[in-house]
Amino acid sequence: MQFTVVQGDIAAQSADALVNAAGTSLQMGSGVAGALRRAGGRELNEAAVAKGPVDLGAVAVTDAYDLDADYVVHAAAMPHYGDGQATAESIRDATRNALAAADERGCESLVVPALGCGVAGFDLREGARIICEVVDASDPNSLSDVRVIAYSDEEYETIEEVARAVRDRE
């Protein structure tokens, strides 16, 4: 499946599902979660927290409320315990589970941020490689438009470079 890298605010994206870079408690704090919470409304955070906590790498799905999407897939790449740091395994599992959750719901479009690469402290280049490899290797039934989103210019350039390298390996 082909995927693209886009730049912008995930909360301003239009898609069937948006992926939240969540922690295991599903409490929507800062970063991607904060942007989605602010745009999606108070109910989004309440719905997410009601589904938590979840295991590291797991996902929970809620309505998207005021966002231009049907669902928010809360992908727990970051533990809300211990050192709070994401791992390669947690990013891989969270990405794989987010894709599966969207595909199971018949979603055609999905926007994925750099899971675990913000406050969870994982290296952006390595995290982007893991995410892009998982997306590239997926064989969904309904998903046809997967966008990996970057907020800043620097983040976009890094993710786009990694995505190009992953696609060129084919």
N, C-alpha and C positions, 0 to 999 in steps of 0.2 A: 504494500500500500504506500502510495506517495504521501508525504506530509510536507508542510511548509513551515517556515519560521516567520513570524510576524512581530512587529514592534508596537507597543501601546499599553494601555491600561486594560487588564483582563476584565475589569468590571464594566468596561464600555464595549466589550465584544458581543456580537450576536452569534449564537450557536445553539444547537439543541442542548448541549451540556457544557458547563464550565467546571474545571477542576480546581478545587481549593487546596492550597498547600497547607495541610492541616497537621496538627499535633494529635497525639493519641487521645487527649481529652475532648477533642473537637471544639474546644473553646476558641472562638475566632478573635484573635488578638491583633497583631500588627502585620505588616507586609501584605502579601496577596490576600490573606484571610481578612485583614483589616479593610482593604479596598473593597472586597466582595461584601463584607458586613455593612460598610457605610452605604454602598449603593443598593444592596439587596434589602435593607431594612432590618429592624430589630427581630422580626420573626425568623429571619434566616439563621441568626445566631442561636435563637431559642430552639429551633428545629434541630440544628446540628448538635447542640449540647445534649438534647434529649436522646440522641442516638448513641452517645458516647458513654463511657470511653470505649475505644476499639483497640485491637492489637496493632502493634507496629507493622506497617505495610498494608493494613486492611483499609477498606473504604466504607463510607456510609453515604447514602444518597438522600437528598432533600429536594423539595420544591425550590425553584430559584427566586420566588417572590418577585421583587421589583427589578430584577435583572432581565436582560433580553435573552432568556434561555428558558428551557423547560425544567432543567435539573442543575443542581450543583452536586458534584461528586467530591466529597471530602476525603482526600487521600492522605493518610497518616504516615508521612515519610519521616516525621520527627517525633521522638518520644517526649512526652511531658513528664518525665521522671529522669533520674540519673543525671547524666551530663547534658541531656537535651540535644545531642548531636545526631544528625542523620548519618546513615551508613550506606554503602553501595547496595547492600541487600535491601535495606528499607526503601530506598529510592526505586530500585528495580521492581520490588513487590508492589509498591504503591502505584507505580506507573502501569504495570500489567493489570492490576485489579481495577484501576480507574478505566482503562480501555474496555475491559470485560464488562464492567457495570454499565457503561454507556451503550455498548453493543447489545447487551441483554435487553435494554429498554428501547431498542430500535432507533437509537440516535444515528443521524448521518454525519453530524458535525460535532467536534469536540475541541476545546481549547485547553492546553496543558501548560502550566508555568514550570519554571525550573525547580521542581520539587526538591526540598531539602537543602537548597543552595543559598537561602537567605539567612534568617536568624538561626537555622539549624546548623549552619557553619560548614556545609560540605563544599568542596572546591567546585566552582561553576563549570569549568571545562570538563572535568571528570563526570560531574552530575549530568551535564548536557549530553555527553557521550552515552551514558547509560540510558537516559530517557529516549534519545534518538534511536539507539539500537533496539530498544524494546518496541517502540512505535514502528520502526521499519520492519521488524520481524513479525509483527502481528498480522493476522489473517482474519479480519473481522467479517461478519455477515452484513452489517448495515453501515458501519462507519466508512465514509469515503473522503471526509474533509477533516483531517487532524492538523491543528495548528499548534506549534510550540511557540509560546509567547515570551517575549523579553520586554522589560520596561525601559531600560536605559539604552543609549547608543552603544555603550561598551558591552553590555550584556547581549544585545542583539548581534553585534559583530562576532562575539565569541560563539554564541549558539549557532549562528549561520555557518561559520567556519567548520564547526564540529559536524553539523548536519550535512554539509557538502561532502566531508570526508566519509561519513557513514554511507551516504548515497552512492559515492564513487566506488565503494568496495564491491558493489554488485556486478 
